[in-house]
Amino acid sequence: MATVHLRIGDLVWGKLGRYPPWPGKVVSPPKDLKKPRGKKCFFVKFFGTEDHAWIKVEQLKPYHPHKEEMIKINKGKRFQQAVDAVEEYLKKAKGKDQTHSDDKSKSDKGRKAAKPMKIIEEDDEDAFKGGSSDKEQTDSDPEPSSVQRLVAGTVSGFKWESSPASSMEPITKRLKIIEEDTRSTSIQAADSTAINGSITPTDKRIGFLGLGLMGSGVVSNLLKMGHVVTVWNRTAEKCDLFIQEGARLGRTPAEVVSMCDITFSCVSDPKAARDLVLGPSGVLQGIRPGKCYVEMSTVDPETITELSQVITSRGGRFLEAPVSGSQQLSNDGMLVIVAAGDRSVYEDCSSCFQAMGKTSFFIAGEAGNAARMMLILNMVQGSFMATIAEGLTLAQATGQSQQTFLDILCHGQMASTFVDQKCQNILQGNFKPDYYLKHIQKDLRLAISMGDSVNHPTPMAAAANEVYKRAKALDQSDNDMSAVYRAYIH
């Protein structure tokens, strides 16, 4: 492998996790940010984003020699904006060189050659942000700079830094295959990222119906990874942002399905899922032989069976693929996908699942198995959330510090990001929805009904369900599931 010689100010292509190579510039890291030990890497600031990262030398390429190559293999509106930002930066740099060439030659006379120094002009920031300006911040402004707001993470074993608003959050994953024999049901877990960390978008046309908390993040990541996506939403205004990002607009579900090879849907409940397929100008009217329909909503197995039958009766191909996660995980492309149905559709959706999630599971057997698994998962999560809320309120009622309770909990065996974030939000009174309370209550209800259908007791879920029903009666339906806390204090 040829040695890469870089210095401060060099333009490069840097590879972050599963994202395509991105244009950036080698810069000096903040003084308080140490270089990862044992790693030959450079600190890179990426164009068109707020991202900074330590990048291993083998993941870097000089900008100019590889420009044409990268432009050919990478797609997407944001990528093109980043490349345009580089060209704008180069024009500014060239203009400055011409303007100051005479002064520079005079000042250099009699001086010895100096080592390369970090030289960053203030207006260089505009190029990195895709041409936007951020001149409001002053020395007296208490808001930290973008460098000071760096958030630590890891990429392939070395440290990276990115702003909280990062649009290129890197993800590191390993390929894993799990085979489990459970009667007629086998489970296969597939890593959502190709083993080399890149995603090659499918050439199939993708449709997406439903732009709620989960669907919005999914579509954003599909577009970011270069997929051709046509969107529809019951409230049409929600489509506008994605149209600006390069999506196409479908006027009805039927039109989207007829225009696309694979159409995903993600809506709130069984009724909405049925109406989307069977209603006026619904999916069923656009289905043709060979068209694929992927139901990502969390619904009951009976609804999945019905939808599968009507889709396949028209020659369509059906896959259920409900997701485990939240709005934040959806935005970050970190959902867990649980699929069942037509295995060939699952394989055709490979690049889509890579873009939207960190892991996907295929459960063999009849359509409806993924719905069963997802309801069980959400039943456990919903019951757990109700128990955490109960613990917090009991601590308060007995004169104990809720913060101390949380601190102890987060240092024990039940420590998790979920526990920490939900409890902190409760203590701060922040119930902005990340997963609607009304939806987790719906999942609990469906799980209890599923238990009834096989004569299996679900007493814990039933008790939790009553608490969520109480919270709904207190007008908490459209708040986050953690608002179940309020059912205990009223």
RAZIHU-V793875 format. One record per residue. N is the residue number from 1. PHI is phi as a letter, one per 40 degrees, with the letter a starting at -180 (* if undefined). PSI is psi as a letter, one per 20 degrees, with the letter a starting at -180 (* if undefined). D_FIRST is the distance of its C-alpha to the first C-alpha in Angstrom with 1 decimal. Layout:
# RAZIHU-V793875
n/phi/psi/d_first
N/PHI/PSI/D_FIRST
N/PHI/PSI/D_FIRST
This chain:
# RAZIHU-V793875
n/phi/psi/d_first
1/*/p/0.0
2/c/q/3.8
3/c/p/6.4
4/c/o/9.0
5/b/o/12.4
6/b/q/15.3
7/a/r/18.9
8/d/p/22.1
9/h/i/23.2
10/c/q/19.9
11/c/p/19.9
12/a/r/17.1
13/b/p/16.7
14/b/q/16.7
15/b/o/16.8
16/b/o/19.8
17/f/c/20.6
18/c/i/22.2
19/c/q/22.5
20/c/r/20.7
21/d/p/18.4
22/b/q/20.9
23/c/p/21.3
24/a/a/21.7
25/b/p/21.9
26/c/p/20.6
27/b/r/23.9
28/c/p/25.4
29/c/r/26.3
30/d/q/30.0
31/d/h/31.3
32/c/j/32.3
33/b/o/28.9
34/c/q/26.8
35/c/p/23.1
36/d/p/22.0
37/c/q/21.8
38/g/j/18.8
39/b/p/16.5
40/c/o/14.1
41/a/r/15.5
42/b/q/17.5
43/c/p/21.0
44/b/p/21.2
45/b/p/24.4
46/c/q/24.5
47/c/q/26.7
48/g/j/29.7
49/a/r/29.8
50/b/j/30.8
51/c/q/27.5
52/b/q/25.6
53/a/q/22.8
54/c/p/20.3
55/b/p/16.9
56/c/q/13.9
57/d/h/11.1
58/c/i/8.8
59/b/j/12.0
60/b/q/12.3
61/b/q/12.0
62/d/q/14.2
63/c/g/17.6
64/c/g/18.8
65/c/h/16.1
66/b/j/15.9
67/d/g/19.6
68/c/g/21.0
69/d/g/18.5
70/c/h/19.3
71/c/h/23.0
72/c/h/23.2
73/c/i/21.8
74/b/q/23.5
75/b/r/27.2
76/h/q/29.9
77/c/g/32.2
78/c/h/30.6
79/c/g/27.2
80/c/h/29.0
81/c/h/30.9
82/c/g/27.8
83/c/g/26.5
84/c/h/30.0
85/c/h/30.0
86/c/g/26.9
87/c/h/28.7
88/c/g/31.8
89/c/g/30.0
90/c/h/28.7
91/c/g/32.2
92/c/g/33.7
93/c/g/31.2
94/c/g/32.0
95/c/g/35.6
96/c/h/35.5
97/c/g/33.7
98/c/h/36.5
99/c/h/39.2
100/b/j/38.3
101/c/g/36.9
102/c/g/40.2
103/c/h/40.7
104/c/g/37.2
105/c/h/37.8
106/c/g/41.1
107/c/h/39.8
108/c/i/36.9
109/c/p/39.3
110/g/i/39.7
111/c/q/36.9
112/c/q/33.9
113/c/p/30.4
114/c/q/29.6
115/c/q/26.4
116/d/p/25.1
117/b/q/27.5
118/c/p/27.6
119/b/o/29.8
120/b/o/30.8
121/c/q/33.9
122/d/h/36.2
123/c/i/36.1
124/c/h/32.3
125/d/h/33.2
126/c/g/34.7
127/c/g/31.6
128/c/h/29.8
129/c/j/32.7
130/g/k/32.8
131/g/i/35.6
132/c/q/37.9
133/b/q/39.7
134/b/m/40.4
135/c/i/42.8
136/c/h/45.4
137/c/p/44.0
138/b/r/45.6
139/c/h/45.5
140/c/i/48.4
141/c/p/47.0
142/c/i/46.5
143/c/p/43.8
144/c/q/40.4
145/c/r/37.7
146/c/h/34.8
147/c/g/32.6
148/c/h/35.4
149/c/j/35.6
150/c/q/32.1
151/b/p/32.1
152/c/q/29.9
153/a/a/28.0
154/b/q/24.9
155/b/o/21.8
156/f/l/19.7
157/g/j/21.1
158/b/r/20.9
159/c/q/23.6
160/b/r/24.1
161/b/q/27.1
162/a/q/29.0
163/c/q/32.5
164/d/h/35.0
165/c/k/35.3
166/d/p/31.6
167/b/j/31.1
168/b/k/27.5
169/d/o/28.0
170/c/q/24.9
171/b/p/25.5
172/b/p/23.7
173/a/q/24.8
174/b/q/24.3
175/c/p/25.4
176/a/p/28.8
177/b/p/31.5
178/b/p/35.0
179/b/p/37.9
180/b/p/41.4
181/c/o/44.5
182/b/n/47.4
183/f/d/50.1
184/c/j/49.2
185/b/p/46.4
186/b/q/42.8
187/b/p/40.2
188/b/p/36.5
189/b/p/34.2
190/b/p/31.0
191/c/q/28.4
192/c/j/28.7
193/b/p/25.0
194/d/q/22.6
195/c/h/20.4
196/c/j/17.3
197/g/j/19.5
198/b/r/20.4
199/b/p/23.7
200/b/o/24.5
201/c/q/28.2
202/c/q/30.7
203/c/j/32.3
204/c/q/35.7
205/c/p/38.0
206/b/p/38.6
207/b/q/42.0
208/a/p/42.8
209/b/o/46.4
210/h/o/47.2
211/b/l/45.6
212/c/b/46.9
213/d/g/45.2
214/c/g/42.8
215/c/h/42.5
216/c/g/41.6
217/c/h/38.5
218/c/g/37.5
219/c/g/38.0
220/d/g/36.1
221/c/h/33.0
222/c/g/33.4
223/c/g/33.5
224/c/h/30.6
225/c/j/28.4
226/g/j/29.6
227/c/q/32.4
228/c/o/35.5
229/b/p/38.3
230/b/p/42.1
231/b/q/44.1
232/a/q/47.7
233/a/q/49.6
234/d/g/53.3
235/c/o/53.3
236/c/h/51.8
237/c/h/51.1
238/c/i/48.2
239/c/h/46.3
240/d/g/46.3
241/c/h/43.3
242/c/h/41.1
243/c/g/42.4
244/c/h/41.2
245/c/j/37.7
246/h/i/37.7
247/c/r/39.7
248/b/q/42.5
249/b/p/46.0
250/b/p/48.1
251/c/h/51.9
252/a/r/52.7
253/d/h/51.0
254/c/g/52.2
255/c/g/50.6
256/c/g/47.2
257/c/h/47.3
258/c/h/48.4
259/c/h/45.6
260/b/q/42.8
261/c/h/41.2
262/b/p/40.8
263/b/p/43.0
264/c/q/42.7
265/b/q/45.6
266/a/n/46.0
267/b/a/49.5
268/c/h/51.8
269/a/r/54.0
270/d/g/55.4
271/c/g/57.9
272/c/h/55.3
273/c/g/53.1
274/c/g/56.1
275/c/h/57.3
276/c/h/53.9
277/c/g/54.1
278/c/i/57.8
279/c/a/59.1
280/d/p/60.0
281/f/k/57.1
282/c/r/55.1
283/d/g/52.1
284/d/h/54.3
285/c/i/55.6
286/b/i/52.1
287/c/p/50.9
288/b/r/50.5
289/d/p/49.3
290/g/i/45.6
291/c/q/45.3
292/b/p/43.7
293/b/p/45.2
294/b/o/43.5
295/c/o/45.9
296/b/i/44.1
297/c/q/47.4
298/c/o/48.6
299/b/a/51.9
300/c/q/54.1
301/c/h/53.4
302/c/g/56.5
303/c/g/55.3
304/c/g/52.0
305/c/g/54.0
306/c/g/56.2
307/c/g/53.4
308/d/g/51.5
309/c/g/54.7
310/c/h/55.5
311/c/g/52.0
312/c/h/51.7
313/c/h/55.3
314/c/j/54.2
315/g/j/51.3
316/c/r/48.7
317/b/p/46.0
318/b/p/46.1
319/a/p/43.9
320/c/q/44.8
321/a/m/42.0
322/c/q/43.5
323/b/q/41.3
324/b/p/41.5
325/i/b/40.9
326/a/r/42.2
327/d/g/42.0
328/c/g/39.3
329/c/h/37.2
330/c/g/37.7
331/c/h/36.6
332/c/i/33.5
333/g/k/32.6
334/b/k/33.3
335/c/r/36.2
336/b/p/36.7
337/b/p/37.9
338/b/o/40.3
339/b/q/41.0
340/a/q/43.5
341/h/c/45.0
342/c/o/43.3
343/c/h/40.0
344/c/h/38.8
345/c/g/39.3
346/d/g/37.3
347/c/h/34.4
348/c/h/34.9
349/c/j/34.8
350/d/g/31.4
351/c/h/29.6
352/c/g/32.7
353/c/h/32.9
354/c/h/29.3
355/c/h/30.1
356/c/i/33.4
357/b/r/32.8
358/c/h/30.8
359/a/q/32.2
360/b/q/34.5
361/b/p/36.9
362/b/p/38.7
363/b/o/42.1
364/c/r/43.6
365/h/a/47.3
366/c/q/49.6
367/c/p/49.0
368/h/i/50.1
369/c/h/48.2
370/c/h/45.6
371/c/g/48.6
372/c/g/50.1
373/c/g/47.0
374/c/h/46.5
375/c/h/50.2
376/c/g/50.0
377/c/g/46.9
378/c/h/48.6
379/c/g/51.9
380/c/g/50.3
381/c/g/48.6
382/c/g/51.8
383/c/g/53.9
384/c/g/51.6
385/c/g/51.7
386/c/h/55.5
387/c/g/55.6
388/c/g/53.5
389/c/h/55.9
390/c/g/58.8
391/c/g/57.4
392/c/g/57.0
393/c/h/60.5
394/c/h/62.0
395/c/g/60.4
396/c/g/62.1
397/c/h/65.4
398/c/j/65.6
399/g/j/64.8
400/c/q/61.3
401/c/p/58.4
402/c/h/56.2
403/c/h/53.3
404/c/g/53.8
405/d/g/53.9
406/c/g/50.6
407/d/g/49.0
408/c/g/50.2
409/d/g/49.1
410/c/i/45.6
411/b/j/45.2
412/b/a/46.5
413/c/h/45.4
414/c/j/46.0
415/c/p/43.6
416/a/r/41.5
417/c/h/40.3
418/d/g/43.1
419/c/g/45.8
420/c/g/44.8
421/c/g/44.4
422/c/g/47.6
423/c/g/49.7
424/c/g/48.5
425/c/h/49.4
426/c/g/52.8
427/c/h/53.6
428/c/i/52.7
429/g/k/54.8
430/b/o/51.8
431/b/k/52.3
432/d/p/50.2
433/c/p/49.3
434/b/h/45.9
435/a/o/47.6
436/d/p/51.2
437/c/g/53.9
438/c/h/55.8
439/c/h/52.9
440/c/h/52.4
441/c/h/56.2
442/c/g/56.0
443/c/h/53.4
444/c/g/55.6
445/c/g/58.6
446/c/h/56.8
447/c/g/55.5
448/c/g/59.0
449/c/h/60.4
450/c/h/57.8
451/c/g/59.0
452/c/h/62.6
453/c/h/61.8
454/b/j/60.9
455/f/l/63.4
456/b/p/60.9
457/c/q/61.8
458/b/l/59.7
459/c/h/61.8
460/c/g/59.0
461/c/h/57.8
462/c/g/61.4
463/c/g/62.1
464/c/h/58.9
465/d/h/59.9
466/c/h/63.3
467/c/g/61.7
468/c/h/59.5
469/c/h/62.6
470/c/g/64.3
471/c/h/61.4
472/c/h/61.7
473/c/h/65.4
474/c/j/64.5
475/g/k/62.6
476/b/j/59.1
477/d/g/57.9
478/c/j/55.5
479/c/r/54.1
480/c/q/51.3
481/d/h/52.0
482/c/i/52.2
483/c/i/55.5
484/d/h/57.1
485/d/h/57.7
486/c/i/60.5
487/c/h/62.4
488/c/i/63.0
489/b/j/64.3
490/b/*/66.8
